[in-house]
Amino acid sequence: MSEIKLVGVVGAGQMGRGIAQVAAASGFQVTLFDINEEGLDFALSFINKQLDKGVAKGRLTQDVADSTLAAISKTTNMQDLKDCDLVIESATENKEIKFSIFKQLDEIVKPGAILASNTSSISITEIAAVTNRPELVAGMHFMNPVPVMKLVETITGLETSDATIDCVDAVSEKMGKTVVRADDVPGFAVNRILVPMINEAFYALFEGVSDARGIDNAMKLGCNQPMGPLELADFIGLDTCLAIMNVLYEGLGDTKYRPCPLLKKYVAAGRYGVKVKKGVYEY
Ligand code: CAA
């Protein structure tokens, strides 16, 4: 763990930018990579705003905010990750995209460096198998919003070494997170439970049990959930929820995981949630 100084983050979306922010705030030097320059600029201005809010609320000093921002460099050239000690991949939840990124990272990043994935459900064993360093590949599953949520699920692939999983646990803890280790099975621990609940909320809506507000209020007021399941689906991204249901359905082979047709329909219509300003609700 002492040798982890430079952390690369692949993907400047809502998860990647949160991971970059928390890593930089925890004393790591961060290189944030994305193929999209505009996405990188948006991520850095978002992080800047979050830090400004923290300063305004007296949670951190201006100096700390400045040094956190200064610790993050951006790049559209993956070669710039070559000297990283640890790279955390946080790209789109799609197997082919992740396999392609890990093949490239394996060629580019220095030997001995750890390659972690923030995948929410794809097999770490399969991701590791496309590299020539499967013992150095692990899962680091952060929750959204990353700066707020306390958990990192760390996932041990079949070939992940003890030293690698100990190291990603230690990095997560240095980032102020509590670690829960999960086995490399579809959905790991959180999404094995959370996303079928969200899928069931779509079935309840589909079958007219109540309207969207009614379903969300039932779970917020009746079960003390901070967000109702449909609101949470919009927040996570309906496309991501559907991708996770498909992994559960295919990976576990049980029809109880079949994605709700209404969830599929929303995704087909491009209603991906908050990020496109329309999902179950409009924003
Ligand atoms: N980034 C950084 N900080 C954020 C934020 C964001 N996107 N959104 C909210 N916050 C911070 C706010 O700044 C605020 O901080 P302070 O209290 O220090 O001022 C704090 O969070 C609370 O925010 P708000 O007062 O604006 O709103 P809230 O009380 O309604 O909380 C919430 C917002 C934290 C998002 C809360 O609604 C919540 O916990 N929702 C559930 C989130 C959840 O379940 N996440 C897990 C999703 S599953 C996942 O990520 C895994 C996966 O693979 C799908």
Residues whose N, C-alpha, C, O or C-beta is under 5 A from the ligand:
A	BS01	CAA	S120 F142 M143 N144 P145 P147 V148 P226 M227 I236
